[in-house]
Amino acid sequence: MAIIVVGGHSRDVGKTSVVTGLIAAFPERQWTAVKITQHGHDLCAPDNQAGVSYAITEELDRSGSSDTSRFLAAGAWRALWVRTLPGCLAEAMPQLRRELEGTAAAILESNSVLQFLQPDLYLTVLDPATPDFKPSAREFLDRADAFILRCPPAGVPAGAPLWEGGRLNLAAHKPVFRMCPPDYVTEELIEFVRGRLGDRVIE
């Protein structure tokens, strides 16, 4: 099974758009796409009397506005939403692994999942206009195979991003691909991904 993980340093930096772009670029891969969130959502509700720490649901609606619906609309064969309480992703991993059994290719939107699996490719989306930098993104930054750097908005000079704590070293010997919405996935990135995945199929 070929596995891609797409992470990002914060929310709303374009991770989902990169995932959908890659799904659409390689329809033959028969993707299972996974969205992982650790904000709790309804798991934190008072009526969660059983103390459930995670939930995995399959998206079936290709016409909705949710991120998982967007995965299906882009061409994914399956789309899963993994919700966990903060710090409880480990408890969800056995079921997620079962869901992925027999999958030709999986693409996961997450940083923290890198604690539990070794993907064939890990891409990190960075947006210099967003100052927040999640600890999980910083923790796994050195494992990125390539960086996807969002173009600065009009009026903001291009250059190395500046986040709290100083300038971020983007590792001189790792590829950096520019992302200028509405174009989230460039031909250069597609060729890079193709080269890294090669002929990886179901094992």
Backbone as a chain_set.jsonl record, in Angstrom:
{"seq": "MAIIVVGGHSRDVGKTSVVTGLIAAFPERQWTAVKITQHGHDLCAPDNQAGVSYAITEELDRSGSSDTSRFLAAGAWRALWVRTLPGCLAEAMPQLRRELEGTAAAILESNSVLQFLQPDLYLTVLDPATPDFKPSAREFLDRADAFILRCPPAGVPAGAPLWEGGRLNLAAHKPVFRMCPPDYVTEELIEFVRGRLGDRVIE", "coords": {"N": [[0.842, -1.198, 0.0], [0.607, 2.137, -0.922], [1.39, 5.118, 0.799], [0.587, 8.414, 1.558], [1.147, 11.253, 3.532], [-0.216, 14.309, 4.378], [0.54, 17.218, 5.905], [0.42, 20.247, 7.906], [1.338, 23.523, 9.112], [-0.588, 24.855, 10.519], [-4.147, 25.533, 10.959], [-6.374, 25.808, 8.12], [-4.563, 26.329, 6.018], [-4.43, 25.205, 3.572], [-4.236, 22.451, 3.37], [-6.26, 20.476, 2.874], [-6.98, 21.118, 0.265], [-4.638, 20.507, -1.073], [-4.592, 17.737, -0.665], [-6.95, 16.946, -2.074], [-6.204, 17.77, -4.614], [-4.064, 16.042, -5.189], [-5.35, 13.57, -5.107], [-7.023, 13.844, -7.336], [-5.096, 14.04, -9.299], [-4.001, 11.528, -9.493], [-5.915, 9.356, -10.217], [-5.943, 6.647, -10.736], [-4.921, 5.404, -8.555], [-6.812, 4.678, -6.707], [-7.69, 5.804, -4.178], [-7.946, 5.693, -0.603], [-9.004, 8.146, 1.417], [-8.199, 10.045, 4.276], [-9.254, 12.024, 6.922], [-8.006, 13.455, 9.768], [-8.784, 14.585, 12.929], [-8.236, 16.126, 16.062], [-9.801, 17.522, 17.862], [-11.909, 16.83, 19.392], [-14.729, 17.496, 19.024], [-18.046, 16.363, 18.903], [-17.393, 14.402, 20.686], [-16.625, 15.491, 23.027], [-18.936, 16.273, 24.179], [-21.446, 16.704, 26.758], [-23.163, 14.499, 26.868], [-21.686, 12.292, 26.303], [-21.462, 9.826, 27.835], [-20.248, 7.36, 27.973], [-17.619, 7.87, 27.733], [-16.248, 7.851, 25.287], [-13.385, 7.855, 23.278], [-12.691, 8.17, 20.654], [-13.858, 8.305, 17.22], [-14.653, 6.807, 14.114], [-15.805, 7.535, 11.025], [-17.406, 6.855, 7.895], [-17.533, 8.705, 4.941], [-20.199, 9.264, 2.712], [-21.39, 11.016, 1.023], [-20.979, 12.689, -1.888], [-21.538, 15.215, -2.664], [-21.467, 17.099, -0.712], [-20.217, 19.768, 1.489], [-18.234, 19.227, 3.24], [-14.857, 18.357, 4.262], [-14.298, 15.64, 3.837], [-16.269, 14.984, 1.987], [-15.318, 16.468, -0.13], [-13.02, 14.997, -0.675], [-14.133, 12.659, -1.806], [-15.425, 13.785, -4.022], [-13.241, 14.549, -5.48], [-12.327, 12.179, -6.406], [-11.635, 10.057, -4.748], [-11.866, 6.658, -3.63], [-12.772, 5.856, -1.173], [-13.642, 7.686, 1.804], [-12.688, 8.713, 4.96], [-13.409, 9.917, 8.241], [-11.622, 10.599, 11.012], [-12.056, 11.166, 14.293], [-10.824, 12.298, 17.357], [-10.42, 12.573, 20.921], [-8.277, 15.089, 22.353], [-4.946, 14.034, 22.198], [-5.528, 11.33, 22.001], [-5.162, 9.79, 19.745], [-3.733, 7.422, 19.439], [-5.414, 5.456, 20.423], [-7.271, 5.209, 18.439], [-5.901, 4.145, 16.315], [-5.635, 1.229, 15.932], [-8.211, 0.489, 14.865], [-8.267, 2.17, 12.639], [-6.156, 1.132, 11.134], [-7.252, -1.337, 10.479], [-9.322, -0.479, 8.846], [-7.882, 0.362, 6.681], [-6.808, -1.896, 5.598], [-6.009, -3.829, 2.794], [-6.219, -1.692, 1.117], [-5.402, 0.084, -1.838], [-4.028, 2.521, -2.005], [-3.362, 5.112, 0.306], [-4.174, 8.305, 1.562], [-3.527, 10.662, 3.942], [-4.652, 13.295, 5.946], [-2.959, 14.932, 8.198], [-0.702, 15.616, 10.938], [0.063, 14.383, 13.308], [-0.302, 11.65, 12.944], [2.047, 10.61, 12.12], [3.364, 9.652, 14.282], [2.693, 7.032, 14.398], [2.888, 5.677, 12.003], [4.887, 5.045, 9.063], [5.041, 6.858, 6.321], [5.171, 6.662, 2.684], [5.609, 9.097, 1.659], [5.818, 12.322, 2.971], [4.344, 15.379, 3.098], [4.525, 18.82, 3.832], [2.541, 21.617, 4.417], [3.026, 25.061, 4.326], [2.307, 28.334, 5.392], [3.255, 31.525, 5.189], [1.722, 33.722, 5.943], [0.224, 32.983, 8.078], [0.549, 33.074, 11.404], [0.441, 31.227, 13.538], [1.845, 28.185, 14.766], [1.601, 24.867, 14.929], [2.428, 22.627, 17.574], [2.662, 19.887, 16.846], [3.246, 20.026, 14.15], [5.716, 21.293, 14.153], [7.175, 19.402, 15.519], [7.432, 17.265, 13.723], [8.639, 18.341, 11.544], [11.204, 17.951, 10.492], [10.947, 15.53, 9.282], [9.706, 15.849, 6.93], [9.378, 15.233, 3.463], [9.179, 17.053, 1.478], [8.408, 20.538, 1.115], [5.51, 22.544, 0.893], [4.985, 25.641, -0.024], [2.98, 28.295, 0.602], [2.057, 30.954, -1.51], [2.719, 34.364, -0.713], [0.212, 36.771, 0.299], [-1.079, 39.535, -1.688], [0.991, 42.374, -1.651], [2.641, 41.545, 0.357], [5.972, 40.856, 0.801], [7.863, 38.3, -0.885], [9.784, 35.546, 0.401], [11.778, 33.961, 3.007], [9.706, 32.366, 5.408], [8.481, 33.886, 8.393], [8.038, 33.028, 11.591], [6.784, 32.952, 14.973], [9.434, 32.874, 17.206], [11.48, 32.965, 15.483], [13.145, 32.734, 12.252], [12.318, 30.038, 10.098], [14.081, 27.171, 9.323], [14.065, 25.701, 6.271], [15.3, 23.364, 5.564], [17.863, 22.903, 3.602], [18.323, 21.005, 1.6], [15.979, 19.882, 0.783], [13.095, 19.608, -1.331], [11.158, 22.488, -2.284], [7.981, 23.502, -3.012], [6.022, 25.87, -4.657], [2.842, 27.187, -3.847], [0.139, 28.643, -5.144], [-2.86, 29.689, -4.634], [-5.748, 29.856, -6.782], [-4.47, 27.488, -7.511], [-3.379, 24.702, -6.179], [-1.889, 22.419, -6.417], [0.855, 21.842, -8.259], [2.259, 21.078, -11.525], [4.903, 20.394, -11.19], [4.967, 19.467, -8.545], [3.279, 17.254, -8.804], [4.812, 15.61, -10.506], [6.958, 15.146, -8.818], [5.736, 13.675, -6.75], [4.856, 11.472, -8.228], [7.309, 10.361, -8.928], [8.282, 9.607, -6.414], [6.408, 7.759, -5.473], [6.403, 5.81, -7.442], [5.9, 2.559, -8.545], [4.37, 1.684, -6.443], [2.052, -0.429, -5.023], [-0.738, -2.416, -3.841], [0.444, -4.451, -1.273]], "CA": [[0.0, 0.0, 0.0], [1.294, 3.428, -0.954], [0.831, 6.021, 1.804], [1.009, 9.809, 1.597], [0.632, 12.071, 4.627], [-0.145, 15.748, 4.122], [0.38, 17.988, 7.134], [0.545, 21.688, 7.771], [1.753, 24.127, 10.373], [-1.738, 25.432, 11.21], [-5.413, 25.284, 10.285], [-6.756, 26.663, 6.999], [-3.415, 26.744, 5.195], [-4.551, 24.602, 2.252], [-3.935, 21.012, 3.394], [-7.31, 19.701, 2.212], [-6.898, 21.38, -1.172], [-3.509, 19.721, -1.588], [-5.031, 16.337, -0.689], [-7.882, 16.737, -3.187], [-5.453, 17.921, -5.854], [-3.289, 14.832, -5.43], [-6.311, 12.514, -5.442], [-7.459, 14.059, -8.72], [-3.961, 13.867, -10.21], [-3.667, 10.108, -9.602], [-7.164, 8.609, -9.989], [-5.706, 5.207, -10.845], [-4.444, 4.904, -7.262], [-7.958, 4.182, -5.927], [-7.362, 6.311, -2.846], [-8.728, 5.873, 0.616], [-8.561, 9.431, 1.97], [-8.512, 10.088, 5.705], [-9.133, 13.298, 7.633], [-7.825, 13.204, 11.202], [-8.897, 15.773, 13.777], [-8.139, 15.81, 17.483], [-10.439, 18.611, 18.599], [-12.972, 16.29, 20.213], [-16.048, 17.672, 18.412], [-19.119, 15.898, 19.777], [-16.86, 13.48, 21.689], [-16.487, 16.25, 24.267], [-20.265, 16.684, 24.622], [-21.821, 16.157, 28.076], [-23.882, 13.231, 26.78], [-20.74, 11.214, 26.024], [-21.361, 9.171, 29.135], [-19.372, 6.193, 27.901], [-16.233, 8.315, 27.676], [-15.647, 7.439, 24.019], [-12.223, 8.7, 22.999], [-12.524, 8.391, 19.214], [-14.895, 7.799, 16.323], [-14.267, 6.765, 12.71], [-17.008, 7.466, 10.199], [-17.164, 6.87, 6.456], [-18.313, 9.685, 4.178], [-20.878, 8.692, 1.555], [-21.964, 12.111, 0.248], [-20.01, 13.325, -2.772], [-21.996, 16.557, -3.028], [-21.446, 17.966, 0.455], [-19.154, 20.771, 1.589], [-17.228, 18.798, 4.215], [-13.575, 17.968, 3.675], [-14.375, 14.264, 3.363], [-17.04, 15.026, 0.741], [-14.398, 16.962, -1.148], [-12.154, 13.875, -1.056], [-14.882, 11.809, -2.725], [-15.66, 14.533, -5.26], [-11.974, 14.589, -6.227], [-12.089, 10.873, -7.009], [-11.274, 9.008, -3.792], [-12.777, 5.52, -3.561], [-13.367, 5.928, 0.165], [-13.212, 8.823, 2.608], [-12.93, 8.457, 6.375], [-13.139, 10.999, 9.184], [-11.19, 10.1, 12.308], [-12.144, 12.194, 15.343], [-10.381, 11.801, 18.646], [-10.137, 13.54, 21.963], [-6.866, 15.48, 22.286], [-3.983, 13.078, 22.717], [-6.066, 9.96, 21.993], [-5.076, 9.186, 18.42], [-3.227, 6.057, 19.57], [-6.532, 4.544, 20.652], [-8.001, 5.043, 17.181], [-5.058, 3.577, 15.268], [-5.937, -0.156, 15.542], [-9.358, 0.439, 13.97], [-7.903, 2.806, 11.373], [-5.348, 0.174, 10.376], [-8.173, -2.333, 9.915], [-10.049, 0.178, 7.751], [-6.976, 0.535, 5.549], [-6.358, -3.188, 5.086], [-6.403, -4.094, 1.418], [-6.307, -0.45, 0.354], [-4.327, 0.259, -2.815], [-3.26, 3.711, -1.639], [-4.018, 5.925, 1.329], [-3.659, 9.666, 1.744], [-4.024, 11.077, 5.244], [-4.425, 14.691, 6.31], [-2.607, 14.907, 9.617], [0.705, 15.597, 11.316], [0.278, 13.493, 14.447], [-0.319, 10.241, 12.565], [3.425, 10.189, 11.906], [3.799, 8.919, 15.47], [2.253, 5.648, 14.349], [3.169, 5.027, 10.726], [5.945, 5.598, 8.22], [4.498, 6.96, 4.961], [6.111, 6.736, 1.566], [5.835, 10.511, 1.36], [5.214, 13.271, 3.906], [4.391, 16.748, 2.587], [4.1, 19.804, 4.826], [2.078, 22.885, 3.853], [3.416, 26.203, 5.147], [1.747, 29.613, 4.944], [3.906, 32.601, 5.93], [0.751, 34.702, 6.42], [-0.437, 32.435, 9.26], [1.616, 33.054, 12.405], [0.363, 30.079, 14.451], [2.609, 27.014, 14.358], [1.201, 23.8, 15.825], [3.551, 21.818, 18.078], [2.812, 18.639, 16.095], [3.902, 20.345, 12.88], [7.12, 21.582, 14.429], [7.803, 18.152, 15.955], [7.722, 16.369, 12.607], [9.087, 19.132, 10.407], [12.419, 17.403, 9.885], [10.619, 14.306, 8.548], [9.065, 16.192, 5.652], [10.122, 14.952, 2.236], [9.135, 18.288, 0.693], [7.58, 21.598, 1.667], [4.627, 23.259, -0.027], [4.997, 26.979, 0.54], [1.91, 29.112, 0.039], [2.49, 32.278, -1.957], [2.224, 35.416, 0.179], [-0.843, 37.607, -0.273], [-0.645, 40.763, -2.358], [1.558, 43.387, -0.775], [3.579, 40.939, 1.296], [7.134, 40.423, 0.024], [8.233, 36.886, -0.818], [11.006, 35.279, 1.141], [11.648, 32.928, 4.028], [8.636, 32.679, 6.346], [8.892, 34.302, 9.727], [7.072, 32.662, 12.614], [7.223, 33.231, 16.339], [10.599, 32.077, 17.545], [12.544, 33.159, 14.509], [12.96, 32.18, 10.913], [12.276, 28.591, 10.04], [14.995, 26.58, 8.352], [13.321, 24.753, 5.459], [16.178, 22.263, 5.179], [18.383, 23.341, 2.308], [18.399, 19.957, 0.588], [14.645, 19.328, 0.535], [12.371, 20.404, -2.334], [10.121, 23.431, -1.872], [7.064, 23.76, -4.117], [5.163, 27.028, -4.423], [1.403, 26.958, -3.97], [-0.523, 29.935, -5.317], [-4.295, 29.456, -4.872], [-6.474, 28.584, -6.635], [-3.682, 26.332, -7.94], [-2.758, 24.152, -4.974], [-0.989, 21.329, -6.787], [1.491, 22.178, -9.523], [2.787, 19.963, -12.297], [6.179, 20.018, -10.589], [4.661, 18.645, -7.371], [2.737, 15.986, -9.292], [5.922, 14.798, -10.987], [7.724, 14.735, -7.635], [4.982, 12.608, -6.088], [4.916, 10.301, -9.11], [8.634, 9.771, -8.807], [8.461, 9.003, -5.105], [5.539, 6.592, -5.319], [6.781, 4.794, -8.394], [4.895, 1.523, -8.807], [3.875, 1.166, -5.168], [0.666, -0.883, -5.083], [-1.068, -3.278, -2.708], [1.52, -5.417, -0.976]], "C": [[0.88, 1.252, 0.0], [0.602, 4.381, 0.025], [1.447, 7.407, 1.661], [0.376, 10.457, 2.823], [0.846, 13.531, 4.254], [-0.431, 16.463, 5.436], [0.492, 19.468, 6.85], [0.807, 22.312, 9.116], [0.589, 24.718, 11.155], [-3.007, 25.037, 10.469], [-5.577, 26.238, 9.104], [-5.568, 27.185, 6.191], [-3.444, 26.086, 3.82], [-4.301, 23.105, 2.204], [-4.972, 20.201, 2.617], [-7.271, 19.907, 0.71], [-5.729, 20.648, -1.81], [-3.908, 18.25, -1.692], [-5.952, 16.089, -1.886], [-7.17, 16.866, -4.527], [-4.651, 16.679, -6.201], [-4.198, 13.649, -5.762], [-6.708, 12.62, -6.914], [-6.336, 13.797, -9.716], [-3.615, 12.399, -10.442], [-4.913, 9.25, -9.362], [-6.966, 7.099, -10.032], [-5.278, 4.58, -9.523], [-5.569, 4.359, -6.377], [-7.806, 4.516, -4.43], [-8.42, 6.012, -1.787], [-8.169, 7.125, 1.276], [-9.06, 9.56, 3.407], [-8.261, 11.486, 6.258], [-9.041, 12.977, 9.125], [-7.893, 14.523, 11.954], [-8.896, 15.337, 15.231], [-8.712, 16.94, 18.341], [-11.59, 18.121, 19.469], [-14.33, 16.329, 19.559], [-17.113, 17.159, 19.379], [-18.636, 14.882, 20.805], [-16.705, 14.169, 23.04], [-17.841, 16.647, 24.851], [-20.613, 16.027, 25.956], [-22.502, 14.799, 27.997], [-22.981, 12.055, 26.387], [-20.453, 10.468, 27.326], [-20.394, 7.994, 29.124], [-17.896, 6.583, 27.86], [-15.522, 7.863, 26.419], [-14.532, 8.393, 23.638], [-12.008, 8.963, 21.516], [-13.736, 7.863, 18.469], [-14.343, 7.844, 14.905], [-15.537, 6.576, 11.889], [-16.624, 7.538, 8.725], [-18.093, 7.866, 5.792], [-18.912, 8.999, 2.957], [-21.425, 9.751, 0.612], [-20.88, 12.8, -0.58], [-20.359, 14.779, -3.078], [-21.953, 17.536, -1.859], [-20.276, 18.932, 0.448], [-18.067, 20.37, 2.58], [-15.941, 18.402, 3.496], [-13.632, 16.549, 3.128], [-15.235, 14.153, 2.107], [-16.165, 15.511, -0.407], [-13.438, 15.862, -1.6], [-12.856, 12.992, -2.083], [-15.103, 12.506, -4.065], [-14.402, 14.582, -6.118], [-11.636, 13.241, -6.863], [-11.669, 9.774, -6.06], [-12.312, 7.894, -3.807], [-13.493, 5.483, -2.223], [-12.85, 7.172, 0.863], [-13.632, 8.567, 4.053], [-12.611, 9.697, 7.19], [-12.832, 10.369, 10.532], [-11.212, 11.265, 13.29], [-11.689, 11.589, 16.657], [-10.369, 12.939, 19.666], [-8.66, 13.912, 21.882], [-5.965, 14.424, 22.931], [-4.408, 11.623, 22.657], [-5.986, 9.286, 20.627], [-4.597, 7.745, 18.486], [-4.36, 5.054, 19.729], [-7.318, 4.276, 19.375], [-7.206, 4.25, 16.143], [-5.358, 2.106, 14.946], [-7.133, -0.26, 14.595], [-9.029, 1.066, 12.628], [-7.069, 1.857, 10.521], [-6.236, -0.9, 9.748], [-8.946, -1.75, 8.73], [-9.192, 0.275, 6.499], [-6.476, -0.782, 4.968], [-6.887, -3.417, 3.666], [-6.535, -2.866, 0.553], [-5.127, -0.324, -0.611], [-3.419, 1.422, -2.443], [-4.064, 4.515, -0.634], [-3.35, 7.289, 1.375], [-4.323, 10.227, 2.988], [-3.671, 12.529, 5.501], [-4.21, 14.768, 7.808], [-1.118, 15.161, 9.757], [0.953, 14.47, 12.322], [0.306, 12.022, 14.076], [1.089, 9.716, 12.305], [4.007, 9.503, 13.132], [3.604, 7.421, 15.306], [2.483, 4.951, 13.013], [4.272, 5.766, 9.987], [5.423, 5.678, 6.794], [5.592, 6.888, 3.915], [6.491, 8.184, 1.271], [5.107, 11.36, 2.392], [5.44, 14.681, 3.378], [3.852, 17.694, 3.649], [3.75, 21.117, 4.141], [2.389, 24.003, 4.832], [2.864, 27.487, 4.542], [2.361, 30.741, 5.769], [2.936, 33.628, 6.504], [0.011, 34.227, 7.663], [0.598, 32.256, 10.356], [1.612, 31.831, 13.315], [1.156, 28.9, 13.892], [2.342, 25.9, 15.358], [2.42, 23.011, 16.309], [3.76, 20.534, 17.29], [3.525, 18.879, 14.768], [5.389, 20.591, 13.097], [7.868, 20.299, 14.798], [8.253, 17.292, 14.779], [8.28, 17.087, 11.386], [10.291, 18.511, 9.712], [12.161, 16.106, 9.133], [9.968, 14.594, 7.198], [9.974, 15.842, 4.488], [10.165, 16.17, 1.323], [8.209, 19.264, 1.396], [6.737, 22.228, 0.561], [4.403, 24.627, 0.588], [3.964, 27.852, -0.15], [2.433, 30.48, -0.332], [1.935, 33.341, -1.023], [1.125, 36.228, -0.487], [-0.273, 38.873, -0.888], [-0.135, 41.774, -1.344], [2.548, 42.858, 0.23], [4.765, 40.407, 0.504], [7.408, 38.939, 0.196], [9.526, 36.734, -0.042], [10.775, 34.2, 2.168], [10.552, 33.308, 5.013], [9.182, 33.031, 7.715], [7.764, 33.967, 10.69], [7.624, 33.02, 13.982], [8.382, 32.304, 16.685], [11.708, 32.177, 16.517], [12.266, 32.503, 13.177], [13.103, 30.664, 10.933], [13.223, 28.094, 8.961], [14.248, 25.506, 7.572], [14.197, 23.628, 4.908], [16.644, 22.446, 3.735], [18.31, 22.279, 1.22], [17.054, 19.265, 0.348], [13.881, 20.218, -0.441], [11.336, 21.324, -1.685], [9.28, 23.749, -3.103], [6.159, 24.929, -3.75], [3.703, 26.673, -4.677], [0.716, 28.311, -4.012], [-1.997, 29.7, -5.647], [-4.833, 30.388, -5.95], [-5.728, 27.36, -7.133], [-2.894, 25.809, -6.741], [-1.734, 23.076, -5.279], [-0.434, 21.614, -8.179], [1.948, 20.916, -10.252], [4.108, 19.47, -11.711], [5.955, 19.126, -9.359], [4.133, 17.28, -7.8], [3.859, 15.067, -9.772], [6.781, 14.303, -9.828], [7.044, 13.566, -6.938], [5.023, 11.339, -6.919], [6.258, 9.593, -8.976], [8.848, 9.067, -7.486], [7.612, 7.754, -4.92], [5.926, 5.467, -6.26], [5.638, 3.84, -8.671], [4.343, 0.925, -7.524], [2.394, 0.828, -5.284], [0.375, -1.722, -3.837], [0.021, -4.311, -2.51], [0.967, -6.833, -0.903]], "O": [[1.781, 1.393, 0.826], [-0.626, 4.443, 0.072], [2.669, 7.558, 1.646], [-0.799, 10.231, 3.114], [1.942, 13.936, 3.865], [-1.513, 16.326, 6.006], [0.64, 19.888, 5.703], [0.532, 21.705, 10.151], [0.746, 25.051, 12.33], [-2.96, 24.305, 9.48], [-5.003, 27.327, 9.082], [-5.565, 28.33, 5.738], [-2.585, 26.367, 2.985], [-4.167, 22.537, 1.12], [-4.619, 19.346, 1.805], [-7.505, 18.964, -0.047], [-5.817, 20.215, -2.959], [-3.601, 17.59, -2.685], [-5.755, 15.128, -2.629], [-7.496, 16.15, -5.474], [-4.563, 16.299, -7.368], [-3.855, 12.819, -6.603], [-6.728, 11.627, -7.641], [-6.59, 13.38, -10.846], [-3.012, 12.054, -11.458], [-4.954, 8.492, -8.393], [-7.738, 6.353, -9.428], [-5.275, 3.356, -9.388], [-5.303, 3.653, -5.404], [-7.796, 3.639, -3.566], [-9.622, 6.073, -2.046], [-6.997, 7.163, 1.652], [-10.204, 9.222, 3.71], [-7.183, 12.053, 6.078], [-9.912, 12.3, 9.672], [-7.153, 15.46, 11.656], [-9.479, 14.313, 15.588], [-8.178, 17.268, 19.4], [-12.185, 18.906, 20.207], [-15.029, 15.316, 19.529], [-17.078, 17.494, 20.563], [-19.389, 14.528, 21.711], [-16.659, 13.507, 24.076], [-17.897, 17.286, 25.901], [-20.14, 14.931, 26.255], [-22.436, 14.021, 28.948], [-23.468, 10.947, 26.166], [-19.334, 10.488, 27.839], [-19.792, 7.669, 30.147], [-17.022, 5.72, 27.942], [-14.338, 7.529, 26.457], [-14.715, 9.61, 23.672], [-11.247, 9.855, 21.143], [-14.531, 7.088, 19.001], [-13.652, 8.791, 14.529], [-16.249, 5.584, 12.041], [-15.65, 8.193, 8.354], [-19.297, 7.873, 6.049], [-18.232, 8.251, 2.255], [-21.877, 9.425, -0.485], [-19.971, 13.421, -0.028], [-19.562, 15.494, -3.684], [-22.362, 18.688, -2.006], [-19.451, 18.926, -0.466], [-17.084, 21.093, 2.746], [-15.934, 18.146, 2.292], [-13.075, 16.276, 2.065], [-14.961, 13.316, 1.247], [-16.268, 15.012, -1.528], [-13.081, 15.799, -2.776], [-12.269, 12.617, -3.098], [-14.98, 11.884, -5.12], [-14.487, 14.649, -7.345], [-10.777, 13.157, -7.742], [-11.372, 8.663, -6.502], [-13.503, 8.155, -3.977], [-14.668, 5.126, -2.143], [-11.761, 7.659, 0.561], [-14.788, 8.245, 4.328], [-11.675, 10.435, 6.883], [-13.674, 9.69, 11.12], [-10.47, 12.235, 13.13], [-12.118, 10.496, 17.029], [-10.315, 14.115, 19.305], [-7.861, 13.119, 21.384], [-6.198, 13.988, 24.058], [-3.722, 10.76, 23.206], [-6.684, 8.301, 20.387], [-5.013, 6.923, 17.67], [-4.277, 3.933, 19.229], [-7.959, 3.233, 19.244], [-7.787, 3.736, 15.187], [-5.339, 1.749, 13.769], [-7.082, -1.013, 13.623], [-9.454, 0.563, 11.588], [-7.261, 1.787, 9.308], [-5.999, -1.322, 8.617], [-9.193, -2.436, 7.739], [-9.713, 0.271, 5.383], [-5.788, -0.782, 3.948], [-8.07, -3.219, 3.391], [-6.918, -2.964, -0.612], [-3.986, -0.595, -0.238], [-2.196, 1.328, -2.55], [-5.291, 4.588, -0.713], [-2.132, 7.413, 1.245], [-5.55, 10.264, 3.076], [-2.53, 12.946, 5.3], [-5.156, 14.68, 8.59], [-0.355, 14.951, 8.814], [1.915, 13.711, 12.205], [0.877, 11.216, 14.81], [1.3, 8.504, 12.274], [5.039, 8.839, 13.034], [4.257, 6.626, 15.981], [2.286, 3.741, 12.912], [4.552, 6.937, 10.244], [5.365, 4.655, 6.112], [6.778, 7.032, 4.215], [7.55, 8.461, 0.709], [3.924, 11.147, 2.658], [6.579, 15.124, 3.228], [2.843, 17.406, 4.292], [4.55, 21.667, 3.383], [2.062, 23.916, 6.016], [2.944, 27.701, 3.332], [2.016, 30.897, 6.94], [3.281, 34.335, 7.452], [-0.757, 34.991, 8.248], [1.447, 31.371, 10.254], [2.664, 31.434, 13.815], [1.139, 28.649, 12.687], [2.795, 25.966, 16.5], [3.341, 22.757, 15.534], [4.9, 20.121, 17.077], [4.308, 18.044, 14.315], [6.22, 20.142, 12.308], [9.034, 20.123, 14.444], [9.314, 16.669, 14.823], [8.382, 16.498, 10.31], [10.389, 18.54, 8.485], [13.04, 15.62, 8.422], [9.713, 13.677, 6.419], [11.175, 16.113, 4.513], [11.069, 16.308, 0.499], [7.339, 18.869, 2.172], [7.204, 22.417, -0.562], [3.715, 24.757, 1.6], [4.063, 28.115, -1.349], [3.167, 31.101, 0.437], [0.79, 33.232, -0.582], [1.109, 36.36, -1.711], [0.876, 39.236, -0.638], [-0.758, 41.999, -0.306], [3.231, 43.638, 0.894], [4.578, 39.579, -0.388], [7.215, 38.382, 1.277], [10.27, 37.697, 0.142], [9.707, 33.588, 2.208], [10.474, 34.468, 5.419], [10.224, 32.526, 8.134], [6.678, 34.542, 10.62], [8.802, 33.351, 14.119], [8.306, 31.093, 16.476], [12.755, 31.546, 16.661], [11.268, 31.803, 13.006], [13.899, 30.1, 11.684], [13.167, 28.549, 7.818], [13.837, 24.501, 8.152], [13.862, 23.016, 3.894], [15.91, 22.177, 2.785], [18.24, 22.613, 0.037], [17.009, 18.179, -0.23], [14.001, 21.442, -0.389], [10.724, 20.98, -0.674], [9.804, 24.21, -4.117], [5.597, 24.967, -2.656], [3.383, 25.943, -5.616], [0.714, 29.042, -3.022], [-2.347, 29.53, -6.815], [-4.44, 31.552, -6.035], [-6.309, 26.275, -7.175], [-1.884, 26.387, -6.341], [-0.815, 22.846, -4.493], [-1.177, 21.625, -9.16], [2.013, 19.833, -9.67], [4.397, 18.274, -11.733], [6.673, 18.145, -9.161], [4.505, 16.261, -7.219], [3.851, 13.873, -9.473], [7.273, 13.175, -9.852], [7.695, 12.585, -6.577], [5.204, 10.248, -6.379], [6.319, 8.365, -8.919], [9.523, 8.039, -7.433], [8.047, 6.795, -4.282], [5.791, 4.293, -5.913], [4.53, 4.268, -8.995], [3.893, -0.221, -7.518], [1.578, 1.692, -5.605], [1.162, -1.728, -2.89], [0.463, -4.962, -3.457], [1.72, -7.778, -0.664]]}, "num_chains": 1, "name": "protein.A"}
